[in-house]
């Protein structure tokens, strides 16, 4: 059987070099090739150099792994030799040219699964938002990848909620999943959108259920877990794999290891690979992505790269041997019954799970622009965004600021909670000004605020402004969720959380969060005063 599998793999590789790759589709809890209905198991490698930490709220430099054509051509042989069919990339620049890299990997039968965020523009677990800046970032990445056939799908978040203290942030990530699924559907595309979680024992079951539950429009299309439980010469039972398989056996969407490869012992022998692709797991699991290609300070690399020279490490030899030894039994999509469209019941609120099933509204550029144009009292243009926090605190100490905030635990979201911090702060300053009888002194704030002339609003804007005024705080179901994409150029305080893994069993593999979003922290009134910174696999 292994010889047949190897020969078919070689045939598939040759065939795919001559044609575009077939799309991968989700049916029930598995991935399948759209052209022949054969199960697709992920044989992946994380492909991105590590990021530097950032704590100042500015942009974080990162190396776009799909923009360096020479590196892609240099590395593809090592992926081909290790039976790789998926690469995970954590951050890409949609303005870069990715044609050569994508073609290089397409010719090798390799699909890409990409995180939609980047270090300075992602959902911050400590102060979560789903706003216009994030919406525009995520859709721009999707737009860029839409031109290629070898796209497996997208992660709308990575380890955002990573313990029981911040599960409310998952509501914002699930809103991102919902909106990106709708955006893709409206464009006539079919890419799946999912989530990548860490392996926290308190929330690992609830968070998988949460992203799998609800309507087909809201639930994630797949669920990844960054798991490092199998260390050294372990077994299906002693590693914890048996327990995790039991816990996830009822998930109605594909689940896979979005990262794996414990490095407690080196070289890593990857004895788990035979089990991952065995009958014990392939009915529940859809393969996995080994962490990672590049050897760095965290000691998780398969190869060492110096300039254009690549040296394989012992880890690569063991990994390649194991990956070329697998012979999985694959399902057919025709075998999947009515359960393919079923969803789970959402997890109940508990001490370890707080995320509400009511999600934040879809960011709407029109709402923000209409509201901003209607304001008389606004934050002065020369006020730096880093100074918004104190002003938010002062204003919210005197009035209700819930119109600009969102609460993923109780499921209430301000009518303009998705707008930029500047727009939200100006909205609050204007409300204070109005509540104070529109006296000029009420729009000064020691020169931090100023009056502006307003022009007659179009009838459509008048209706929007009236709706915002009447429904300052609303749930997603009663809010405008038309989903109008647009730039949020004034928003300089993007929420963000790890866009690369922050698994507790890894060291030096983090994308750090930016400072907390001042706009969201402001919404809790006095608390803001304590705020500190805001391939066809292979056909069988």
N, C-alpha and C positions, 0 to 999 in steps of 0.2 A: 504493500500500500504506500509506503514511504517513497519508493522508487517512482510509482505512478504520480504521486503528488509532486515530486521534484520535476519530472518531465513536463507535467502540465504547467508547473510554475514557469519553466523556461519558455514553453510555448506562449503562455500568457504574456510574459515579459516582451517577447518578440512582437506579438500582435499589438500590444499597447503602444509600442514605439511607433506604430504606423497610424494610430488613430487616437482620437480623444478618449479619455477615460469615461466609462459609464457613471452616471450619477449614483450616489449611495442614498438609499431611501430607508426610512424607519417604518417598520411594520411590527406592531406589538412591541415586545421588549428586545427586538433585535434589529441590526442593520442588515440590509440586503442590497446586492447589485440590482439596479433597475433594469438591466438588459436581460438577465437570465434568472433572477429570483434566488440566486445562491447567497448564503449567509456571508456577511463580511465581518471578519474579526480583525480588530485593530492590532497591528504589529508595529507599534510606534516608538519614536524617539523624540524627546524634548530637544528642540534645536534652537537655542538662543544663548548668547553669552549673557552672563549675569549682569544685573543692574547695580549701580551705586545707590546707596541710601540717600534720601533727600528729606530734610526736615524744615525747609524754609518756604514751602508752598510754591516754589518756582518749578520750572520744567526740569525733568530728569533726563539726562542724555542716555540714550540706549542705541545699540547697534541693530538696525533692521536686518534680520537674517535673510530676508528674501530680496534685498536690494543689492547685494554683492554678488554679481553674476560669476565672478572668478571663484569665489568661495563655494558657491553652490556646485559649480562644475568640479571643483576640487574634492568636495565632500560626498557627492552622489555615489561614487564607487563603494564607499564604506557602508552606505545605507543598503545598496543593492546586495552586497556580500553578506549582510546581516538580515536578509529577508524582510526588510522594512517596507511597509506600505503606507505609513502615516507619519508625518512630522507635526509636532505641536509647536507653534510659535506664540510667544506671549505678548509681543508688541510690535506693530509695524507702522510705518508712516505712509498713509494713503497717498501722499504727494509724490512718493518715490516711484521709480519704474521697476516693476516686479516681473516683467514679461520673460526675461531670460531665465531667471530662477524657476519660475512656475513651469516653463517649458522643459527645463532640465529635469525637474522632478516628475512632470507628467510623462515624459519619455521613459522614465524609470518605473512607472506604475505607482508613483507615490502621491498620496493625497495630503492636503494641508487642513489642519484644524487650527483655527486662530482665535485667540482672545481678542475681543473687541476694544478693550481698554488699552491704556498705556499708563506709565507710572504716575503722571500728573493729572490724568483724566480718567478716573474710575471711581467706583462707589466706596465711600469711606465708612467702614463699619461703625466708627464712633460717632459720626455725624452724617447719617445717610441722606442722600438726595437722589432724585431722578429728575434731572433738569435738562434744559435746552442744550447746554454745552455738551453734556454726556450723550444726548440723543443725536446731536450732529456728529460727534466723534464716532459713535457706533455705526450710524448709517453710512458715513464716509468710508469706513473700512469695508462694509458690505458692498457698497457700490464698486469699490476697487476690485474686490475678489469676484464679483459677478461675471467678469469677463473670462474666467478660467473654468475648465471642466473638472479639474482635480481639486475641488474644494469639498471636504467632508462636511464641515459645519463650523459653527461659531460658539465660543463660550461668552455668555453675557456677564460672567463674574467668576472670580477665583478666590475661594477661601474668604469671602466677605464676612459672613457670620462664622466665627471660628470657635466659639464657646457659648455657653448658656447666657452670658451677660449681654450679648449683642445680636440675638436672634431677630430682633425687630428689623434689622437692616435687610433681611431676606425679602421683606415685602417690596422694597425698592428694587432689588435685583429681579424679582419675579415680574415687576412692572416692565423692566427693561426687556425681559424675555418676551412678554406679551407684545410689546410695541415693535420689537425687531421682527417677530414672527409676522405681525400684520404688515409691516413695511415690506418684507420679502414677498409675502403673498400678493400684496397690491402691485408689486413690480412684475409679477408673473414668474418669480423664481421659486425654487424648492429647497433651499438650504435649511437644514435643521439648526435649531438654536438650543443650547443647553447650559448647564452650570457645572462648575468644578468645585468640589468641597474638600475640606480637610477631613481628617479621621478622628474627630473628637468623640470620645465615648459617650458623653452626655447628649449630644445632638445628632449623631450620625444617622440614626433611624428617622427621627422626626424631620430632619432637613431633606432627606431623600423623599420622604412621603410628601412634604410640602411642595417641592418642585414637581412632583408627579401628580399632584391632586388638582381638582378643579376642572374647569371647562377645557376643551381641546385648544381653545384660543389662548388660554392663560398658562397652561402647564408647559414645562420644559419638554423638549423633544428627546433629550437624553440627559443622563446624570453621570458625572465623573467623580471619582474620589481619589484624592492623593493619599495613598496608603503605603506605609513602610513597615508592615507588621512581620513579613517573612524575612528573617535575618539568618544568614548562613545556611546550614543544612537542616532546615525545618521541614514540617510536613503540613498537609492540608488541614489536619486537625490542630496541631500544636501552634501553628502560625496565627491562628485566628481566621484564616480563610474560610473554614467550614462554618464558623459562626456568622461571618459577614454574608456568606452565601445564603444561609438560612434567613437572615434578616431581610435580605433584598429579593428573595425568591418571588414575592408577589408584586414587585414593581411592574408597572405596565409600560415602561419606557426602557430603552437600553441603558445598562449600567456598565461601566468599565473603569479600569484604573487610569485616571488621567495623569497620574505619576506613580511609579513604584521603583523599588531598587534600594533596599536598606544597605547602608555602607558601614554597619557596625563591624563587619569583618571585610577586609580587603586582601586580595582581590575578591570582588563579588563574583560568585560562581553561578548566580541566577538559577538556582535549582527550582525556583517557583515557576519558571516558564512552562515546564512540562505539565504542571498542574493547572495553570491558568488556561491552557489550550486543551485540557482533557475533558472527558464527558462529565467529570465531577463539577465543572464550572461553566462550560460553554452554553448550557441551556439558560443560565442566569446572566453570566458575564459575557461581554463582547470584546475581550482582549485587554490590552493595556499599552501604556506609553512609558517607556523606561526613562528615568531621569538620570543623566542627561548626556548629550553628545560631548560637550566641551569639558575638559578637566580644568577646574578652577580651585580656589582656596577651600571650597566646601567638599572636595574629594568625591565628587559624584560623576566624573567624566569617563567616557569610553575611549576617548582619544585625547592626545595633547597636540595643540596647534601652535606653531610658531611661524608667523608670516604665512607663506604659502605651503609650508611643510607640515604634514600630518603624521604623527607617530601613534600607532595603536597601542593601547595599554592592555594589561592582562585582563581587565574587565571586558574589553571588547572581544577578546578571543573566547572567553567563556560565554558571553552573551551571544555572539555570532554562532557558536557551536550549538547552543540550546535552541536558538530561533530556527536554525536550519534542520533541526531534528524533529520538530513538531509535525504531527499528522492528524489534525483535528477532524472530527466528524461534523459536517456542516448541515444546517437545516435548510429548508426551502421555504420561500415566502408563501407558497401555495398551501403549506401545512399550517399556517397561522389562521385561526378561526375568528369568530366575532370579537374575541377579547382584544383584538388589535386596536380597537377604538375605545376601550374601557379606561376609566380613570379611577384613582384611589379617592377615598374619603380623606379630607384634610386632617392633619393632626390637631388634637384639641389643645387649647392653651394649658400650659403647665408651668411648673417652676423652672423647667429647663427649656421651654419653648414658648415664645411670646409673639411670634410673627402673625399678624392678622391676615385673614384671607381677603379683606378689602384692600385693594392695591392703590397706589398713588395714580393720579390722572396722567394721561399722555401729555407730555410737554407741547404747548401750542404757542408758536412764535407770535401769531396774530394777537393773542390775549396780552402777551407782554408788551408788544408794541403799542396796542391801543391804550392800555393802562398808562404806560409811560408818557404817551402824548397828551393824556388828559390831566396830568399833574401840574399844579401851580408851584408847589414847594418841592424842591428836589435837592439831593445831595450835590454839593458844588463839585464841578469837574476837576478841580485841583486837589480834591481829597483822595489820598491813596487808599487802595482797597485794604491794605494792611491796617488802616486806621478805622475801618468800618466798625470793628468790634466794640470799641468804646461808645461810639454813637448809637449803635444798636442797643447796647445796654442802657444808655441814658433814656432813649425813647421808650424802650420796653419796660422800664421801671415805672413809667407813668401811664401806660396804656396796654391794651390787649394786642399782642403781636401774632396771634394764631393764624391770621390770614396769609402769613408768609412762611409758616412752618409745616412740617409733616410729622405724623406720629405713626410708625409702622406697627406699634403694639395695639393701640386702640382703633386704628384704621381711619383716622381723620387727617385731612390734608387741606392746607390753605389753598384758596382759589388761585393764588399766584405763587405757590410754593416752588414751582418749576422755573421761575424767572431768575434772572441774574441777581446777584447780591445788590448791585447798584440799583436795579429796578425795584427790588423789594424794600431796600432802605428808603428810597425816594417815596414809595407808596406809604410807608409808615410816617415819614416826615410830613407828607401832605395831609394824612389823616389827622395828625396832631395839630397841624395848622388849621384845618377845617374845624376841629373840635374846639379850638381856641378862638373861634370867631373870626378867623382869617386876619388877625392882627399881624402886621409886618414883623413885630418882635418875636412872634411864634415861629418864624421861619428864618432864624438866624443861627442859633446854636454855635455861637462864637465864630461865625463866618464859615461854618462847615455846611450850611444849607443856604439856598438862595431861591428867589422867586424867578420863574420863567413864564414867558407869555405862552398861551395855549391857542391853537387854531381850532376852528370849528371842526368837530369830528365827523367823519362819514357816518351815515346811519348805521352801518354794520358795526363800527367801533362803538357807537353810542349804546347799542344793545349789549356789546361785550362788557363795557364798563359798568352798565347797570346791573348785569348779571353778577359781576365780581362784587359789587357793592352789596347786593342782596344775598349773596351766598359766599361770604368771606371764608367760611370754613365748611367744607363738604367732604363727603366720601367720594371715592372714585366713581361709583355708580351714578352719582348725581352731578358730577362735574363734566365740563366739556372735555371729551376725550377723542376729538377728531384726529389728533395726531398730525399737526402741521409742523413739518421740519423747518428749521431755520437756524441761522447763526445766532449765537449769544455772545457777541464779541466783547460785551462789557463784563461778562462773568469771568472773574479772575480767581475764583475760589472754588474751583471744581472739587467735588467730593472725590476721594479716592481711597482705595484699599489695595491690598496686594494684587498686582497684576501678574506677578510670578509667584511661585509657591512660597508659602510661609509655614510649611509643615513642621511640627514640633520635632520631628526626627531628622530634620535637615539643618545644617548650619551654613550661613552665608548664601542662602538661596532666596532671599526675600527681595520683594520690591516694597520699599517702605511707603507708608502713607504720608500724604501731605498734612499740614496742620489742619485742625478741624475747621469745617465750614462755619464762618462767623454768622452767616444769615440764619442757618438752622439753630445754632446755639442761642441766637438772640431771641428766638421764639419762646424760649422758656423763661423769659423775663430776667429775674434777678440772677439766675445761674450764669447768664452771659457775662456778668461782671467778674466771674472767676475764670473766664475763658482765656487761654494763653496763646492763641494764634489761629486764632482761627485754625489600486491596481487591480484587477479582478482577482481574488485572494486564494488561491489563484484559480479561478473558475470553478473550484470545488470546495 
